[in-house]
Amino acid sequence: MRVDVAVIGGGVTGLGVARDLAQRGVTVALFEKGDLASGTSGRSHGLLHSGARYAVKDPVSASECAQENRILKKIASHVIEDTGGMFVAVEESDLEYERVFLDGCKKSGVRVEELSIKESLSREPYLNPNVVATYLVDDAAIDPFRLALANFLDAKSNNAQIFTYTPVRLLVEQGEVTGVRLIKSGENVHADIVVNATGAWAGEVCRQAGIKLEVKPNKGTLVVVSKRIVNTVLNRLRPPSDGDILVPHQTTMILGTTSTYVRTPDNLLPTRKEIKLIVMEEEKLVPLVRRLRVIRAFSGARPLLEGGSGREAARTFLVIDHDESGVKGLITVTGGKLTTYRLMAEKTADLVCAKLGVRAPCSTDKEELPEVPVKSTLERYEALEGELRDGKEVVCECEMVTRSEVEKAFNVLAARTLGDVKRRTRMGMGECQAQMCAYRVADLMAESFGFGADEALNMLSDFLREQWKISRVLEGSQKAQTEFFKTMYRLAGSLDG
Ligand SMILES: Cc1cc2nc3c(=O)[nH]c(=O)nc-3n(C[C@H](O)[C@H](O)[C@H](O)COP(=O)(O)OP(=O)(O)OC[C@H]3O[C@@H](n4cnc5c(N)ncnc54)[C@H](O)[C@@H]3O)c2cc1C
């Protein structure tokens, strides 16, 4: 196989690069070792930053976020819930940060507006009644999975080839990167340029060509609670710290986060201590959080580019032409944020096109991303009457996922496993955490998608094992529920996740 450009990494950045290049008529193949958005992109808070969070420490990143926030609200409105955001001072000591925060926002072009405490409490009745100052910003909730899928669909419609579950290594010949080698099949794919869009794994890929790139994986943990009791993104007004953001997502809320450097971005799991810390801190913003059920927690790795404390490191991005340090054929894009993925892709594609002599300009800031052919949970609830009237079969009651959406996940959105269906439809992301729907979808896989019974059972087992990994750090009724279902699956299906 031969292409103009091989992209490594199927997170939002790699998919954004594939989309941008394909729109400009470049032939692209993208290789992802797992599923789309199964790396950091699918483990984020899902906050479309206004830039305010970075306004003091990292004004460049703040301006980039502010600019991309406006663009994404235009081109990707269907994957965004425009909740607005608030920065909230909950203690008198938080007010020491108020002046630098407002100055930083002004200098970075981040819109901020003071809100009276009375108005904030009427807007968010569960907010801590003792708050001392509140400011409105342009934060929003963005669905990282649907964002990735929309980029995938657009890239495919412009003839990009996208391969999931295909880990690759750089193909290096006489000191030059000439393509990638597919690790499972041993096949070589030749390309004029390889784009390394592997986020926190970027240093690892660079090493394959003898390049030293300092990308330090920085672990962040997030906690999902079962009820949505606020409708605005809430941020603590203080220097960025642990447990100071709360994002309403569909029918849940995601609380976070933490920041610890780790050796590798692989297999990160939350600890009980992190979960407790996050809940304790978020309680200061919304006291009722303490009474909500923690249904899930997960961790991801930020691709940070500099040393110092994780909170000090810049959140801007780098596009590196390794030709400048003597290795032809390789460009790395890393760092940044989910919010700035499109800009990162644009700058990378500009560099690729300059090298290939392609003159077509970038149009991703104007062209809307395509609709994703499965609904969000909120859209499903809105359409609930219609769904029931049409007699559509619901396979996941918590998230109201229908059988036809599972079919689309397989037929249109390249799902291959139960985990892929979860990322595409939210099947299993609700209160019961897939205990009731996993076996139904496995059954569908055997019945309608040509999987053998044993294969479907193995997939169910793998999926449940992944779901249950978290049970050792859960507590209370969620732990009891998980243990109950584990026993049920063991007894009824001889399944041992
Ligand atoms: C806890 C946490 C919360 C965050 N919250 C937010 C937020 O709310 N808003 C925001 O804007 N940003 C947020 N971020 C940052 C944001 O998620 C990341 O910057 C962004 O998702 C990175 O996307 P990416 O595509 O560059 O990397 P990734 O999504 O990690 O994609 C890289 C991909 O490369 C693949 N890969 C690696 N090696 C290979 C190989 N050899 N072959 C094939 N594939 C390979 C990986 O499997 C992975 O899927 C958060 C980050 C963390 C950790």
The ligand as an SDF file (V2000), in Angstrom:
LIG
                    3D

 53 58  0  0  0  0  0  0  0  0999 V2000
   -8.2060   13.6320   32.8170 C   0  0  0  0  0  0  0  0  0  0  0  0
   -8.1480   14.5160   31.6000 C   0  0  0  0  0  0  0  0  0  0  0  0
   -9.1500   15.4400   31.3630 C   0  0  0  0  0  0  0  0  0  0  0  0
   -9.0990   16.2480   30.2420 C   0  0  0  0  0  0  0  0  0  0  0  0
  -10.1230   17.1080   30.0200 N   0  0  0  0  0  0  0  0  0  0  0  0
  -10.1130   17.9120   28.9370 C   0  0  0  0  0  0  0  0  0  0  0  0
  -11.2130   18.7690   28.6910 C   0  0  0  0  0  0  0  0  0  0  0  0
  -12.2040   18.7580   29.4120 O   0  0  0  0  0  0  0  0  0  0  0  0
  -11.1400   19.5860   27.6210 N   0  0  0  0  0  0  0  0  0  0  0  0
  -10.0680   19.6050   26.7810 C   0  0  0  0  0  0  0  0  0  0  0  0
  -10.0720   20.4090   25.8550 O   0  0  0  0  0  0  0  0  0  0  0  0
   -9.0180   18.7610   26.9690 N   0  0  0  0  0  0  0  0  0  0  0  0
   -9.0250   17.9120   28.0170 C   0  0  0  0  0  0  0  0  0  0  0  0
   -7.9880   17.0450   28.2360 N   0  0  0  0  0  0  0  0  0  0  0  0
   -6.8990   16.9880   27.2620 C   0  0  0  0  0  0  0  0  0  0  0  0
   -7.3420   16.2300   26.0170 C   0  0  0  0  0  0  0  0  0  0  0  0
   -8.1360   15.1210   26.3540 O   0  0  0  0  0  0  0  0  0  0  0  0
   -6.1520   15.7630   25.1930 C   0  0  0  0  0  0  0  0  0  0  0  0
   -5.2530   16.8190   25.0160 O   0  0  0  0  0  0  0  0  0  0  0  0
   -6.5930   15.2640   23.8170 C   0  0  0  0  0  0  0  0  0  0  0  0
   -7.6820   14.3840   23.9080 O   0  0  0  0  0  0  0  0  0  0  0  0
   -5.4440   14.5540   23.1290 C   0  0  0  0  0  0  0  0  0  0  0  0
   -5.9240   14.0210   21.9160 O   0  0  0  0  0  0  0  0  0  0  0  0
   -4.9220   13.2880   20.9510 P   0  0  0  0  0  0  0  0  0  0  0  0
   -5.6780   12.8320   19.7700 O   0  0  0  0  0  0  0  0  0  0  0  0
   -3.7520   14.1790   20.7140 O   0  0  0  0  0  0  0  0  0  0  0  0
   -4.3930   12.0580   21.8080 O   0  0  0  0  0  0  0  0  0  0  0  0
   -5.1430   10.6620   22.0910 P   0  0  0  0  0  0  0  0  0  0  0  0
   -6.5910   10.8290   22.1920 O   0  0  0  0  0  0  0  0  0  0  0  0
   -4.4400   10.0250   23.2320 O   0  0  0  0  0  0  0  0  0  0  0  0
   -4.8560    9.8490   20.7680 O   0  0  0  0  0  0  0  0  0  0  0  0
   -3.6080    9.2390   20.5140 C   0  0  0  0  0  0  0  0  0  0  0  0
   -3.8940    7.8500   19.9950 C   0  0  0  0  0  0  0  0  0  0  0  0
   -2.6940    7.2680   19.4920 O   0  0  0  0  0  0  0  0  0  0  0  0
   -2.8430    5.8640   19.6220 C   0  0  0  0  0  0  0  0  0  0  0  0
   -1.5190    5.2350   19.4730 N   0  0  0  0  0  0  0  0  0  0  0  0
   -0.4560    5.3590   20.3010 C   0  0  0  0  0  0  0  0  0  0  0  0
    0.5780    4.6300   19.8250 N   0  0  0  0  0  0  0  0  0  0  0  0
    0.1550    4.0350   18.6750 C   0  0  0  0  0  0  0  0  0  0  0  0
    0.7600    3.1450   17.7360 C   0  0  0  0  0  0  0  0  0  0  0  0
    2.0260    2.7250   17.8800 N   0  0  0  0  0  0  0  0  0  0  0  0
    0.0360    2.7150   16.6770 N   0  0  0  0  0  0  0  0  0  0  0  0
   -1.2560    3.1310   16.5050 C   0  0  0  0  0  0  0  0  0  0  0  0
   -1.8780    3.9670   17.3830 N   0  0  0  0  0  0  0  0  0  0  0  0
   -1.1780    4.4140   18.4410 C   0  0  0  0  0  0  0  0  0  0  0  0
   -3.4510    5.7140   21.0120 C   0  0  0  0  0  0  0  0  0  0  0  0
   -4.1020    4.4700   21.1490 O   0  0  0  0  0  0  0  0  0  0  0  0
   -4.4120    6.9010   21.0680 C   0  0  0  0  0  0  0  0  0  0  0  0
   -5.7420    6.5300   20.7470 O   0  0  0  0  0  0  0  0  0  0  0  0
   -8.0170   16.1790   29.3350 C   0  0  0  0  0  0  0  0  0  0  0  0
   -7.0130   15.2380   29.5580 C   0  0  0  0  0  0  0  0  0  0  0  0
   -7.0790   14.4060   30.6730 C   0  0  0  0  0  0  0  0  0  0  0  0
   -6.0220   13.3810   30.9030 C   0  0  0  0  0  0  0  0  0  0  0  0
  1  2  1  0
  2  3  1  0
  2 52  2  0
  3  4  2  0
  4  5  1  0
  4 50  1  0
  5  6  2  0
  6  7  1  0
  6 13  1  0
  7  8  2  0
  7  9  1  0
  9 10  1  0
 10 11  2  0
 10 12  1  0
 12 13  2  0
 13 14  1  0
 14 15  1  0
 14 50  1  0
 15 16  1  0
 16 17  1  0
 16 18  1  0
 18 19  1  0
 18 20  1  0
 20 21  1  0
 20 22  1  0
 22 23  1  0
 23 24  1  0
 24 25  2  0
 24 26  1  0
 24 27  1  0
 27 28  1  0
 28 29  2  0
 28 30  1  0
 28 31  1  0
 31 32  1  0
 32 33  1  0
 33 34  1  0
 33 48  1  0
 34 35  1  0
 35 36  1  0
 35 46  1  0
 36 37  1  0
 36 45  1  0
 37 38  2  0
 38 39  1  0
 39 40  1  0
 39 45  2  0
 40 41  1  0
 40 42  2  0
 42 43  1  0
 43 44  2  0
 44 45  1  0
 46 47  1  0
 46 48  1  0
 48 49  1  0
 50 51  2  0
 51 52  1  0
 52 53  1  0
M  END
$$$$
